[in-house]
Amino acid sequence: MTSSFIGNHPLITVLLVTRNRREFVDRCLSCLCRTSQLDNILIYVWDNASEDDTSDYLATYKEHPFIIPIRSNKKSLLVTEEKFFFPR
């Protein structure tokens, strides 16, 4: 297993999977942004075909440097390499 570092800090990757839970995603992202060193974190947010305003909310992060929203158009419990890419 290899590890990645930015300066002296390890790179932290978070995968947040959600469906129709905009308020929880908002709270989670707010907490992560407040408590993390922003130069060593990547947050992937997988929207699992939400039918509420979750996908619209996540679209506001489209240009964010460390929050990466990903939208699935169908309900899926499996995240495969074809659908999701983790940088190495």
ZIQUI-V884898 format. One record per residue. RES is the residue in one small letter. PHI is phi as a letter, one per 30 degrees, with the letter a starting at -180 (none if undefined). OMEGA is omega as a letter, one per 30 degrees, with the letter a starting at -180 (none if undefined). D_LAST is the distance of its C-alpha to the last C-alpha in whole Angstrom. Layout:
res & phi & omega & d_last
RES & PHI & OMEGA & D_LAST
RES & PHI & OMEGA & D_LAST
This chain:
res & phi & omega & d_last
m & none & l & 11
t & c & l & 9
s & b & l & 9
s & c & l & 8
f & b & l & 11
i & c & a & 13
g & i & l & 17
n & c & a & 18
h & c & l & 16
p & d & l & 13
l & d & l & 11
i & c & l & 12
t & c & a & 11
v & c & l & 14
l & c & l & 15
l & c & a & 19
v & c & a & 20
t & b & l & 24
r & a & l & 27
n & h & a & 30
r & b & a & 29
r & e & a & 29
e & d & l & 31
f & d & l & 29
v & d & l & 25
d & e & l & 27
r & d & a & 28
c & d & a & 25
l & d & l & 23
s & d & l & 26
c & d & l & 26
l & d & a & 22
c & d & a & 23
r & d & a & 26
t & c & a & 24
s & c & l & 21
q & d & a & 20
l & d & a & 19
d & d & a & 17
n & b & a & 14
i & b & l & 14
l & b & a & 12
i & b & l & 15
y & c & l & 14
v & c & a & 18
w & c & l & 19
d & c & a & 22
n & d & l & 24
a & i & l & 27
s & d & l & 29
e & c & l & 32
d & c & a & 33
d & c & a & 32
t & e & a & 28
s & d & l & 27
d & d & l & 29
y & d & a & 28
l & d & l & 24
a & d & l & 25
t & d & l & 26
y & c & a & 22
k & e & a & 21
e & c & a & 21
h & d & a & 20
p & d & a & 17
f & b & l & 15
i & c & a & 17
i & c & l & 16
p & d & l & 18
i & b & a & 18
r & c & l & 22
s & c & a & 23
n & d & l & 26
k & b & l & 27
k & d & a & 27
s & b & l & 24
l & c & a & 23
l & c & l & 20
v & c & a & 17
t & c & l & 16
e & d & l & 13
e & d & a & 15
k & c & a & 16
f & b & a & 13
f & c & l & 9
f & c & l & 6
p & d & a & 4
r & c & none & 0
